[in-house]
Amino acid sequence: MEILQALNHKNIEFTQRNCYNLRKFAGELRVTERGNGVC
Protein backbone atom coordinates (compact mmCIF):
# COMPACT_ATOMS: atom_id res chain seq x y z
CA MET A 1 0.00 0.00 0.00
CA GLU A 2 2.83 2.40 0.88
CA ILE A 3 4.62 1.64 -2.38
CA LEU A 4 1.45 2.31 -4.34
CA GLN A 5 0.99 5.65 -2.59
CA ALA A 6 4.57 6.64 -3.31
CA LEU A 7 4.16 5.71 -6.97
CA ASN A 8 0.92 7.65 -7.17
CA HIS A 9 2.56 10.71 -5.62
CA LYS A 10 5.43 10.53 -8.11
CA ASN A 11 2.95 10.16 -10.95
CA ILE A 12 1.04 13.26 -9.79
CA GLU A 13 4.28 15.24 -9.57
CA PHE A 14 5.25 14.13 -13.07
CA THR A 15 1.83 15.04 -14.44
CA GLN A 16 1.96 18.49 -12.88
CA ARG A 17 5.45 19.14 -14.23
CA ASN A 18 4.42 17.88 -17.66
CA CYS A 19 1.36 20.10 -17.54
CA TYR A 20 3.48 23.13 -16.70
CA ASN A 21 5.82 22.39 -19.60
CA LEU A 22 2.88 21.97 -21.96
CA ARG A 23 1.43 25.30 -20.86
CA LYS A 24 4.78 27.01 -21.30
CA PHE A 25 5.18 25.47 -24.74
CA ALA A 26 1.64 26.46 -25.71
CA GLY A 27 2.30 29.96 -24.43
CA GLU A 28 5.40 30.25 -26.57
CA LEU A 29 3.42 29.15 -29.60
CA ARG A 30 0.59 31.46 -28.58
CA VAL A 31 -1.73 28.49 -28.70
CA THR A 32 -3.44 29.01 -25.39
CA GLU A 33 -6.54 26.90 -25.90
CA ARG A 34 -8.53 26.72 -22.71
CA GLY A 35 -10.57 23.69 -21.72
CA ASN A 36 -8.16 21.30 -23.32
CA GLY A 37 -8.70 18.76 -20.56
CA VAL A 38 -4.96 18.18 -20.19
CA CYS A 39 -4.53 20.26 -17.05
VEXGU-795311 format. One line per field, with one value per residue: residue number from 0; residue in three letters; chain; x, y, z of N, C-alpha, C, O, CB in turn. Coordinates in Angstrom, 1 decimal, always signed. Glycine has a CB too. Example, Ala and Ser with C-alpha at 12.3 -4.5 7.8 and 13.67 -1.06 7.14 Angstrom:
2
seq	c(0:1)
type	c(ala:ser)
mol	c(A:A)
nu	c(+13.2:+12.8)
nv	c(-5.7:-2.2)
nw	c(+7.8:+7.1)
cau	c(+12.3:+13.7)
cav	c(-4.5:-1.1)
caw	c(+7.8:+7.1)
cu	c(+13.2:+12.9)
cv	c(-3.3:+0.0)
cw	c(+7.8:+7.9)
ou	c(+14.2:+13.4)
ov	c(-3.3:+1.1)
ow	c(+8.5:+8.0)
cbu	c(+11.3:+14.1)
cbv	c(-4.5:-0.6)
cbw	c(+9.0:+5.7)
END
This chain:
39
seq	c(0:1:2:3:4:5:6:7:8:9:10:11:12:13:14:15:16:17:18:19:20:21:22:23:24:25:26:27:28:29:30:31:32:33:34:35:36:37:38)
type	c(met:glu:ile:leu:gln:ala:leu:asn:his:lys:asn:ile:glu:phe:thr:gln:arg:asn:cys:tyr:asn:leu:arg:lys:phe:ala:gly:glu:leu:arg:val:thr:glu:arg:gly:asn:gly:val:cys)
mol	c(A:A:A:A:A:A:A:A:A:A:A:A:A:A:A:A:A:A:A:A:A:A:A:A:A:A:A:A:A:A:A:A:A:A:A:A:A:A:A)
nu	c(+0.8:+1.9:+3.9:+2.4:+1.2:+3.4:+4.2:+2.0:+2.1:+4.4:+3.7:+1.7:+3.2:+4.8:+2.9:+2.0:+4.3:+4.7:+2.4:+2.8:+5.0:+3.8:+2.0:+3.7:+5.0:+2.8:+2.2:+4.4:+4.0:+1.8:-0.6:-2.9:-5.2:-8.0:-9.6:-8.8:-8.5:-6.3:-4.9)
nv	c(-1.2:+1.2:+1.5:+1.8:+4.2:+5.9:+5.7:+6.7:+9.4:+10.2:+10.0:+12.0:+14.2:+14.2:+14.5:+17.1:+18.6:+18.0:+19.1:+21.8:+22.3:+21.9:+23.9:+26.1:+25.7:+25.9:+28.5:+29.8:+29.3:+30.7:+29.4:+29.2:+27.4:+27.1:+24.8:+22.4:+20.0:+18.7:+19.8)
nw	c(+0.0:+0.8:-1.1:-3.4:-2.9:-2.9:-5.5:-6.8:-5.9:-7.1:-9.7:-9.9:-9.4:-11.7:-13.7:-13.1:-13.6:-16.2:-17.3:-16.7:-18.4:-20.8:-20.9:-20.9:-23.3:-25.0:-24.6:-25.6:-28.3:-28.6:-28.5:-26.7:-25.8:-24.0:-21.7:-22.5:-21.3:-20.5:-18.4)
cau	c(+0.0:+2.8:+4.6:+1.4:+1.0:+4.6:+4.2:+0.9:+2.6:+5.4:+2.9:+1.0:+4.3:+5.3:+1.8:+2.0:+5.4:+4.4:+1.4:+3.5:+5.8:+2.9:+1.4:+4.8:+5.2:+1.6:+2.3:+5.4:+3.4:+0.6:-1.7:-3.4:-6.5:-8.5:-10.6:-8.2:-8.7:-5.0:-4.5)
cav	c(+0.0:+2.4:+1.6:+2.3:+5.7:+6.6:+5.7:+7.7:+10.7:+10.5:+10.2:+13.3:+15.2:+14.1:+15.0:+18.5:+19.1:+17.9:+20.1:+23.1:+22.4:+22.0:+25.3:+27.0:+25.5:+26.5:+30.0:+30.3:+29.1:+31.5:+28.5:+29.0:+26.9:+26.7:+23.7:+21.3:+18.8:+18.2:+20.3)
caw	c(+0.0:+0.9:-2.4:-4.3:-2.6:-3.3:-7.0:-7.2:-5.6:-8.1:-10.9:-9.8:-9.6:-13.1:-14.4:-12.9:-14.2:-17.7:-17.5:-16.7:-19.6:-22.0:-20.9:-21.3:-24.7:-25.7:-24.4:-26.6:-29.6:-28.6:-28.7:-25.4:-25.9:-22.7:-21.7:-23.3:-20.6:-20.2:-17.1)
cu	c(+0.9:+3.5:+3.7:+1.2:+2.2:+4.6:+3.1:+1.4:+3.5:+4.7:+2.3:+2.1:+4.7:+4.2:+1.8:+3.1:+5.2:+3.4:+2.0:+4.3:+4.9:+2.3:+2.5:+5.0:+4.0:+1.7:+3.3:+4.9:+2.2:-0.7:-2.3:-4.9:-7.0:-9.5:-10.1:-8.3:-7.4:-4.6:-5.8)
cv	c(+1.3:+2.6:+2.2:+3.8:+6.5:+6.8:+6.7:+9.1:+11.1:+10.8:+11.5:+14.4:+15.3:+14.8:+16.5:+19.2:+19.1:+18.9:+21.5:+23.3:+22.6:+23.4:+26.3:+26.9:+26.1:+28.0:+30.5:+30.2:+30.0:+30.6:+28.2:+28.6:+26.5:+25.6:+22.5:+19.9:+18.1:+18.5:+20.5)
cw	c(+0.0:-0.5:-3.4:-4.1:-3.1:-4.8:-7.4:-7.0:-6.7:-9.4:-11.0:-10.0:-11.0:-14.0:-14.3:-13.6:-15.7:-18.1:-17.6:-18.0:-20.8:-22.0:-21.4:-22.8:-25.5:-25.7:-25.4:-28.0:-29.7:-28.9:-27.3:-25.5:-24.5:-22.8:-22.6:-22.6:-20.1:-18.8:-16.2)
ou	c(+0.6:+3.7:+4.1:+1.1:+2.0:+4.9:+3.4:+1.1:+3.5:+5.1:+2.2:+1.8:+4.9:+4.5:+1.6:+2.9:+5.5:+3.5:+1.6:+4.2:+5.3:+2.2:+2.1:+5.1:+4.3:+1.3:+3.1:+5.2:+1.6:-1.6:-2.2:-5.8:-6.3:-10.1:-10.8:-8.3:-7.4:-4.1:-5.7)
ov	c(+2.2:+3.8:+3.1:+4.6:+7.6:+7.8:+7.5:+9.9:+12.3:+11.7:+12.2:+15.3:+16.4:+15.6:+17.3:+20.3:+20.1:+19.5:+22.3:+24.4:+23.3:+24.0:+27.2:+27.9:+26.8:+28.6:+31.6:+31.1:+30.1:+31.1:+27.1:+29.5:+25.6:+25.3:+21.8:+18.9:+17.1:+17.7:+20.9)
ow	c(-0.7:-0.9:-4.2:-5.1:-3.6:-5.4:-8.4:-7.8:-7.2:-10.2:-12.1:-10.7:-11.6:-14.9:-15.3:-14.2:-16.4:-19.2:-18.5:-18.6:-21.7:-23.1:-22.1:-23.5:-26.5:-26.6:-26.0:-28.8:-30.8:-29.5:-26.8:-25.2:-23.9:-23.9:-23.2:-23.3:-19.5:-18.0:-15.1)
cbu	c(-0.9:+3.9:+5.1:+0.1:+0.8:+5.8:+3.8:-0.3:+3.2:+6.4:+1.9:+0.3:+5.5:+5.5:+0.5:+2.0:+6.7:+3.9:+0.3:+4.4:+6.7:+1.7:+1.0:+6.1:+5.3:+0.3:+2.7:+6.7:+3.1:+0.7:-1.3:-3.2:-6.7:-9.2:-11.9:-6.7:-9.5:-3.9:-3.7)
cbv	c(+0.0:+2.2:+0.2:+1.6:+5.9:+5.9:+4.3:+7.4:+10.8:+9.4:+9.0:+13.4:+14.9:+12.7:+14.4:+18.8:+18.4:+16.5:+20.0:+23.3:+21.2:+21.0:+25.7:+26.6:+24.0:+26.0:+30.3:+29.4:+27.7:+32.6:+27.2:+30.3:+25.7:+27.9:+24.1:+21.6:+17.8:+18.7:+21.6)
cbw	c(+1.2:+2.0:-2.9:-4.2:-1.1:-2.8:-7.5:-6.3:-4.2:-8.3:-11.1:-8.4:-8.7:-13.5:-14.0:-11.4:-13.9:-18.0:-16.5:-15.5:-19.8:-21.8:-19.4:-20.5:-25.0:-25.0:-23.0:-26.5:-29.9:-29.5:-29.5:-24.5:-26.9:-22.0:-22.2:-23.5:-21.4:-21.1:-17.1)
END
